[in-house]
Amino acid sequence: MQRREFTGAELDELDRDVAELAWRWARRLTGLSADQAPHGPVDPRIAEEQRPAAHLARLYVLTQLRRSAGARAEADIFYAGQAGAGYPEIGAALGVG
């Protein structure tokens, strides 16, 4: 099985998906409603006094996502190796080498 590289448009879509995932969880953690979904640092749908908490919650979520993605990547390194992938292939998938 061959994989291909992301296109620029796909990378943009992935970034938007990650941003929405982070905001969805940040809203959940802070009690903001879906119509208060911040889409930038000065979104008028968020009261000024709520913005720091919203962005700190998003930062917290993104940190947890990074940890989760890292753990999943480490597991897939192991599983890829177990399945016969070599260092060059694993390095290529990691974007190194």
RASULKA-V83245 format. One record per residue. N is the residue number from 1. RES is the residue in three letters. SS is DSSP state (hx for helix, st for strand, lp for the rest). Layout:
BEGIN
n=<N:N>
res=<RES:RES>
ss=<SS:SS>
END
This chain:
BEGIN
n=<1:2:3:4:5:6:7:8:9:10:11:12:13:14:15:16:17:18:19:20:21:22:23:24:25:26:27:28:29:30:31:32:33:34:35:36:37:38:39:40:41:42:43:44:45:46:47:48:49:50:51:52:53:54:55:56:57:58:59:60:61:62:63:64:65:66:67:68:69:70:71:72:73:74:75:76:77:78:79:80:81:82:83:84:85:86:87:88:89:90:91:92:93:94:95:96:97>
res=<MET:GLN:ARG:ARG:GLU:PHE:THR:GLY:ALA:GLU:LEU:ASP:GLU:LEU:ASP:ARG:ASP:VAL:ALA:GLU:LEU:ALA:TRP:ARG:TRP:ALA:ARG:ARG:LEU:THR:GLY:LEU:SER:ALA:ASP:GLN:ALA:PRO:HIS:GLY:PRO:VAL:ASP:PRO:ARG:ILE:ALA:GLU:GLU:GLN:ARG:PRO:ALA:ALA:HIS:LEU:ALA:ARG:LEU:TYR:VAL:LEU:THR:GLN:LEU:ARG:ARG:SER:ALA:GLY:ALA:ARG:ALA:GLU:ALA:ASP:ILE:PHE:TYR:ALA:GLY:GLN:ALA:GLY:ALA:GLY:TYR:PRO:GLU:ILE:GLY:ALA:ALA:LEU:GLY:VAL:GLY>
ss=<lp:lp:lp:lp:lp:lp:lp:hx:hx:hx:hx:hx:hx:hx:hx:hx:hx:hx:hx:hx:hx:hx:hx:hx:hx:hx:hx:hx:hx:hx:lp:lp:lp:hx:hx:hx:lp:lp:lp:lp:lp:lp:lp:lp:lp:lp:lp:hx:hx:hx:hx:hx:hx:hx:hx:hx:hx:hx:hx:hx:hx:hx:hx:hx:hx:hx:hx:hx:hx:hx:hx:hx:hx:hx:hx:hx:hx:hx:hx:hx:hx:hx:lp:lp:lp:lp:hx:hx:hx:hx:hx:hx:hx:hx:lp:lp:lp>
END
